[in-house]
Amino acid sequence: MATPATAPAPPNPNPVPDEPLPPPQEEEEAPESPPPAPTTSIEPTPSGDEESDDSSSVSSASSAPAAVAAGGGGAERPFPAAKDLLHISFNQDYGCFAAGIKSGFRIYNCDPFREIFRRDLGTAGDGDGGGGGGISVVEMLFRCNILALVGGGDNPHYPPNKVMIWDDHQSRCIGELSFRSPVRGVRLRRDRIIVVLENKIFVYNFADLKLVHQIETAPNPKGLCVVSQQPGSIVLVCPGAQKGQVRVEHYGARKTKFINAHTSRVACFALSQDGRLIATASTKGTLIRIFNAAEGNLLQEVRRGADRAEIYSLAFSNNLQYLAVSSDKGTIHVFNLKINDKPLPTPDPEIPHLSPPLSFIKGVLPKYFHSEWSVAQFRLHEGEQYIVAFGHEKNTVTVVGMDGSFYRCQFDPVNGGEMLQLECYNFLKPSDQP
C-alpha cells in the first residue's frame, strides 16, 4: 500500500482547469491517514499525496546517495558500442538530453555540448533501490531540478514497476508511483506526469500526484506516447486500440479523436509542441504521414525510402517548416513541410498515388515515383539506434546515438543534399579525461 508523505510545493499553482473528470477507481486499500499538507521548497517539485487504483499507487521515497560532480567530454570519434547505455532522450525543448546507464544517469547540454551533471548510483543502495545502479528511463522536466527515473538493466537501482520522482537539488527521490507491471515510458509536463505501461496509460496531476485519467491502449512495448508542451490545453497522443491507429486526447476540448494512420502497426509518432501536428510512421518505415491533430486530416505524406526500416524517432522543428527522421538505416532525413488546411485524398496503404495519366503503368514504375523525398540527409552507421532533434541554431540538427555518439550538423534548406557535420563527441567518455 502506498503511504503519503510531506512533499514540496507543486510546479504549477494554476493547473489546467478544463481537464476531464477522473474515471472511477477501484482502490486496493484505503489510506491509513489523510495526506499532510505540502511544504514549500525549490520549484518545481510535486507532492507525495496518495491516489491508489487497480494498477498504481503513490508514496514518498527516502533519501538517495549524494551527488557526484562531473565535467564535460572531449571531441573524438565515438566508440562503436556503449554496453553500459540503457536509455537516451531529449528534454522538452531539445536543449538537453539524458542518458540512463547501468550505474546511474547523466545530463548533457546540446549547444554548446557539455556534460551538466551525473549521478552515480552504483551499488551503495539508498533504501529505495535494489543495490544496483541501472536506470532505464530518465525523463527531464525542461531544465529544472525535477526528473522521473525508472530502474532497468541487469541490476536496476529501482524496481522496473516504479516511477521515482527525483529532486536533484536535494539529491534524493521525493515521491514514487508504483504499478503492477513494468513501466515502459514516462512523459512530463509542468502540470502533468504521464506513465506508460504495456496496455494502459495513467495521467497524473503534478501538483498532488492524483490520478486524473486512464487510457486503455493496444500492446505498447515501446512505451509510445507524446504530449504537447505549450501552456494551456493539453494534447496527448498514444496508440489506439486497433492496428495502425493513433488516439488523440484533447483535454481542453474534452474530445477524443482516433486517426487510422496506417494499415500496419504504428511504430513511431511525434507531436508538435503546440499540439497541432502529428507525424506517424508504421512498422514498414517507408512513409511518414503528417496529420492535423484536431480533425485527423492527412496534410502531407513523405517517403523515407523504398525498403523497410525501423523508425527510431520523428521530430518537428519549432517553426513547423521541417520534419526530421531517424531509422536503423543510419541516415537522418530532413523533410520540407508543406502544411495547409486542405486534407489530401485517402492514400493507398503505404503506397503513394500516381497521377491518372500514369496509372496504367503503375506496375512498371517504382512505387516511389511521385513521392516527396527528403531535402537533406546525414549518414551514420547502419544498425545503430539514433534519436534526432532540431537545434536551437537555425537549420541545425542534433543526433544522439545508443553507441554513445553525439553529432550536431547543419543543412542547407535551399540546395539540400548532405548535411555539414559541425561537432562529434563520445558523450560517455569518462569525465576525468581531457
C-alpha positions in Angstrom: 0.0 0.0 0.0 1.2 3.5 -0.7 1.8 5.9 2.2 1.6 9.7 1.6 4.3 11.9 2.9 5.1 15.6 3.1 6.3 16.9 -0.2 7.5 20.2 -1.8 5.2 22.8 -3.4 3.7 22.0 -6.9 5.5 23.2 -10.1 2.4 25.0 -11.4 0.0 26.7 -9.0 -2.5 27.1 -11.8 -3.3 23.7 -13.3 -5.3 23.5 -16.5 -9.0 24.0 -15.4 -10.6 22.3 -18.4 -9.5 18.8 -17.9 -11.8 15.7 -17.8 -13.0 14.3 -14.6 -11.1 11.3 -13.3 -12.6 7.9 -14.1 -13.9 5.7 -11.3 -11.2 3.8 -9.5 -11.1 0.6 -7.5 -8.9 1.2 -4.5 -6.7 -1.7 -3.4 -6.7 -0.3 0.1 -7.9 2.8 1.8 -5.2 5.3 3.0 -4.4 5.0 6.7 -4.5 8.7 7.3 -5.1 11.9 5.2 -2.1 13.3 3.4 -0.2 16.0 5.2 -0.1 19.5 3.8 2.7 20.2 1.3 5.6 22.3 2.4 7.5 25.0 0.4 10.7 24.0 -1.4 12.6 24.5 -4.6 10.2 24.7 -7.6 9.1 22.8 -9.5 8.5 19.8 -7.2 5.5 17.5 -6.8 3.9 16.4 -3.6 3.5 12.8 -2.5 -0.2 12.6 -1.8 -1.7 9.2 -2.3 -4.0 8.1 -5.1 -4.3 4.4 -5.4 -6.2 2.4 -8.0 -6.3 -1.1 -9.5 -2.9 -0.8 -11.1 -0.9 2.0 -9.4 -0.1 3.6 -6.1 1.8 6.7 -4.9 4.1 7.1 -2.0 7.2 9.0 -0.9 10.8 7.9 -1.1 13.7 8.2 1.3 17.0 9.9 0.6 19.3 8.9 -2.2 23.1 8.9 -2.5 24.9 12.2 -2.6 25.5 13.8 -5.9 28.8 13.2 -7.7 30.2 16.2 -9.7 31.4 15.7 -13.2 32.8 17.7 -16.1 32.4 17.7 -19.9 33.5 15.4 -22.7 36.1 15.8 -25.5 36.0 15.8 -29.2 36.8 12.4 -30.8 35.1 9.7 -32.8 32.6 7.9 -30.7 33.0 4.4 -29.5 31.4 1.8 -31.8 29.3 0.5 -29.0 28.3 1.5 -25.5 27.4 -1.6 -23.4 26.5 0.4 -20.3 24.0 2.7 -22.0 20.3 1.8 -21.3 18.4 4.9 -22.4 18.7 8.3 -24.2 16.1 11.0 -24.5 15.9 14.7 -25.2 14.2 17.2 -22.9 11.0 19.0 -23.9 12.8 21.9 -25.8 15.6 19.7 -27.2 18.2 21.8 -25.5 19.4 18.9 -23.3 19.5 15.2 -23.4 19.6 12.5 -20.7 21.4 9.1 -20.6 20.4 6.2 -18.3 23.3 3.8 -17.7 24.0 0.7 -15.6 25.4 2.8 -12.8 23.1 5.9 -12.8 22.3 8.7 -15.2 23.9 11.7 -16.8 22.5 15.0 -18.2 24.1 16.9 -21.1 23.7 20.3 -22.8 23.4 20.2 -26.6 24.7 23.6 -27.7 27.4 24.1 -26.6 27.9 20.4 -25.9 28.9 19.7 -22.3 28.1 17.3 -19.5 26.0 19.2 -17.0 26.0 16.6 -14.2 26.0 12.9 -13.4 24.7 10.8 -10.6 26.5 7.6 -9.9 24.1 5.4 -8.0 26.4 2.4 -8.1 25.9 -0.4 -5.6 25.5 1.5 -2.4 21.7 1.5 -2.4 19.6 4.1 -0.7 16.7 2.1 0.7 14.6 2.6 -2.4 16.8 0.7 -4.9 17.8 -2.9 -5.0 21.5 -2.1 -4.6 22.3 -1.8 -8.4 22.6 1.4 -10.4 20.7 0.6 -13.6 18.4 3.4 -14.9 16.3 2.6 -18.0 14.3 5.8 -18.2 15.4 9.3 -17.4 12.7 12.0 -18.2 13.7 15.6 -17.7 11.3 18.5 -17.0 12.9 21.1 -19.3 16.0 22.3 -17.3 14.7 22.2 -13.8 15.7 20.1 -10.8 13.0 17.5 -11.3 13.4 14.2 -13.2 11.5 11.0 -13.4 13.6 7.8 -13.1 12.8 4.1 -13.7 15.2 1.3 -12.9 16.3 -1.1 -15.5 19.1 -3.3 -16.9 20.5 -6.4 -15.3 20.9 -4.7 -11.9 18.3 -2.0 -11.6 18.6 0.7 -9.0 14.8 0.9 -8.6 12.1 -1.7 -9.4 11.1 -1.5 -13.0 7.4 -1.1 -12.0 8.1 2.2 -10.2 8.5 5.8 -11.3 10.7 7.7 -8.9 10.4 11.5 -8.8 14.0 12.8 -8.3 14.8 16.2 -7.0 18.4 16.9 -8.0 18.7 19.9 -5.7 18.2 17.6 -2.8 19.9 14.6 -4.5 17.1 12.3 -3.5 13.8 10.9 -4.5 10.8 12.9 -3.2 8.0 10.6 -4.4 7.1 7.5 -6.3 4.4 6.0 -8.4 4.0 2.2 -8.2 2.4 -0.2 -10.7 1.7 -3.9 -11.1 3.6 -4.2 -14.4 6.9 -2.7 -15.7 6.9 0.9 -16.7 7.5 1.4 -20.5 7.8 5.1 -20.6 7.3 8.4 -18.8 6.4 11.9 -20.1 6.4 15.1 -18.2 4.7 18.5 -18.5 4.9 21.3 -15.9 1.4 20.2 -14.8 1.2 16.5 -15.6 3.0 13.2 -15.3 2.2 10.6 -17.9 3.2 7.0 -17.2 3.0 4.4 -20.0 2.5 0.7 -19.3 2.2 -2.2 -21.8 -1.6 -1.7 -22.2 -2.5 1.3 -20.2 -1.5 5.0 -19.8 -2.0 6.9 -16.5 -2.2 10.7 -16.4 -1.4 12.3 -13.0 -1.7 15.9 -11.8 1.9 17.1 -11.0 0.7 19.3 -8.1 -0.5 16.5 -5.9 0.2 13.2 -7.9 -3.5 12.5 -8.1 -4.7 10.3 -11.0 -6.9 12.3 -13.4 -7.2 9.9 -16.4 -6.6 6.3 -17.5 -6.4 5.2 -21.1 -6.5 1.7 -22.5 -4.2 1.1 -25.5 -3.2 -1.7 -27.8 0.0 -3.6 -26.7 2.7 -0.8 -26.4 6.0 -2.4 -25.5 8.0 0.7 -26.7 6.1 3.0 -24.4 4.9 5.2 -27.3 3.3 8.4 -26.0 3.7 12.2 -26.7 2.2 15.2 -25.1 2.1 18.9 -26.0 4.3 21.3 -24.1 2.9 24.8 -24.5 0.9 26.2 -21.5 -2.8 25.8 -21.8 -4.9 23.0 -23.2 -3.2 19.6 -23.2 -3.0 17.3 -26.2 -1.8 13.7 -25.7 -1.2 11.1 -28.5 -0.9 7.4 -27.9 -1.6 4.1 -29.7 -5.2 3.4 -30.4 -7.0 0.1 -29.8 -6.6 -1.1 -33.4 -3.7 -1.8 -35.6 -2.3 1.3 -37.4 -4.4 3.7 -35.2 -3.4 6.6 -33.0 -5.5 8.1 -30.3 -5.5 11.9 -29.7 -6.8 13.2 -26.4 -7.8 16.9 -26.4 -8.2 17.7 -22.8 -9.2 21.3 -23.3 -12.0 20.4 -25.7 -12.8 17.2 -23.8 -12.6 15.4 -27.1 -11.0 12.1 -28.2 -10.0 11.6 -31.8 -9.0 8.4 -33.5 -6.8 8.5 -36.6 -6.4 5.5 -38.8 -2.9 6.4 -39.8 -1.5 3.2 -41.4 -2.6 -0.3 -42.3 0.5 -1.7 -40.5 1.1 -1.2 -36.8 2.3 2.3 -35.7 6.0 2.2 -34.9 6.7 5.8 -34.1 4.9 9.2 -33.9 5.7 12.8 -32.9 3.6 15.8 -31.8 4.5 19.4 -32.4 4.9 21.4 -29.2 1.7 23.3 -29.7 -0.2 20.1 -30.2 -1.4 21.0 -33.7 0.5 18.5 -35.9 1.1 14.7 -35.6 3.7 12.7 -37.6 3.4 9.0 -37.8 5.3 6.0 -39.2 4.4 2.3 -39.4 6.4 -0.8 -38.9 7.2 -0.7 -42.7 9.1 2.5 -42.2 8.8 3.7 -45.8 6.2 6.5 -45.5 5.8 9.3 -42.9 2.4 10.9 -42.6 1.5 14.3 -41.1 -1.9 14.9 -39.7 -3.9 17.7 -38.3 -4.3 16.7 -34.6 -7.7 18.5 -34.1 -9.5 16.9 -37.1 -7.4 14.0 -38.1 -6.9 15.2 -41.6 -4.0 13.9 -43.6 -1.9 17.0 -44.6 1.2 15.6 -46.2 2.9 12.3 -47.0 6.7 11.9 -47.4 8.9 9.0 -48.2 12.0 7.9 -46.2 12.9 5.2 -48.7 11.7 2.2 -50.7 12.7 -0.6 -48.4 11.6 -1.5 -44.9 13.2 0.3 -41.9 12.6 0.7 -38.2 11.9 4.3 -37.5 13.5 5.3 -34.2 12.4 9.0 -33.9 10.5 11.8 -35.5 10.8 15.5 -34.7 9.2 18.7 -35.8 11.2 21.9 -36.0 9.9 24.7 -33.8 8.7 26.8 -36.8 7.0 23.7 -38.2 8.8 24.1 -41.5 10.8 20.8 -41.2 10.4 17.2 -40.0 13.5 15.1 -39.1 13.5 11.3 -39.1 16.0 8.6 -37.9 15.9 4.9 -38.6 18.0 1.8 -38.5 19.3 2.5 -41.9 21.7 5.0 -40.3 20.6 8.0 -42.4 19.0 11.1 -40.8 16.4 12.7 -43.1 15.0 16.2 -43.1 11.8 16.9 -45.0 10.2 20.2 -46.0 6.7 20.5 -44.5 4.0 22.0 -46.8 1.2 22.2 -44.4 -2.2 23.6 -45.3 -5.7 23.2 -44.2 -6.9 21.0 -47.1 -6.6 17.3 -46.5 -5.0 15.0 -49.1 -7.0 12.2 -50.7 -7.1 9.0 -48.7 -3.9 7.2 -49.7 -3.5 3.6 -50.7 -1.9 1.5 -47.9 1.8 2.6 -47.7 1.8 3.4 -51.5 1.9 7.0 -52.8 -0.6 8.0 -55.6 0.3 8.2 -59.3 -1.4 10.8 -61.4 -4.2 9.3 -63.7 -2.2 9.5 -67.0 0.5 7.3 -65.5 -1.8 4.9 -63.6 -1.8 2.3 -66.4 1.9 1.6 -65.8 1.6 1.5 -62.1 3.1 -2.0 -62.0 6.1 -0.9 -64.0 7.2 2.4 -62.4 8.8 2.3 -58.9 6.3 2.7 -56.1 8.1 5.9 -55.0 7.8 7.6 -58.4 5.7 10.5 -57.2 6.9 10.5 -53.5 8.2 13.5 -51.7 11.8 12.9 -50.7 13.9 14.4 -48.0 15.7 17.7 -48.7 18.7 16.9 -46.6 20.5 13.8 -45.3 23.2 12.9 -42.7 24.7 9.4 -43.0 25.8 7.5 -39.9 26.3 3.8 -39.0 23.6 1.4 -40.2 22.0 -0.7 -37.5 22.7 1.8 -34.6 19.9 3.5 -32.8 19.9 7.3 -33.1 17.3 9.9 -32.0 17.1 13.2 -33.7 16.0 16.8 -32.8 16.3 20.2 -34.3 18.9 22.5 -32.7 18.4 26.0 -31.4 20.6 27.5 -34.1 18.9 27.9 -37.5 18.9 24.9 -39.8 20.8 22.6 -37.4 20.1 19.1 -36.3 21.2 17.2 -33.1 21.7 13.5 -33.2 22.3 11.2 -30.2 23.1 7.5 -30.5 22.9 4.4 -28.3 26.5 3.9 -29.3 27.4 6.9 -27.2 27.7 9.3 -30.0 26.7 13.0 -30.2 26.5 14.9 -33.5 25.5 18.4 -34.4 25.1 19.1 -38.1 23.7 21.8 -40.4 21.6 21.5 -43.5 21.1 23.8 -46.5 17.3 24.5 -46.8 17.7 25.7 -50.4 20.2 23.3 -52.0 19.6 20.4 -49.7 21.9 17.3 -50.0 24.4 16.1 -47.4 24.5 17.9 -44.1 27.6 19.5 -42.8 28.9 17.9 -39.6 29.7 20.6 -37.0 30.5 18.6 -34.0 31.1 14.9 -33.0 31.6 13.7 -29.4 31.6 10.5 -27.4 29.4 11.6 -24.5 30.2 8.5 -22.4 33.8 9.4 -22.2 35.0 9.5 -18.5 34.7 13.0 -17.2 38.3 13.0 -15.8 39.8 12.7 -19.3 40.6 15.8 -21.4 
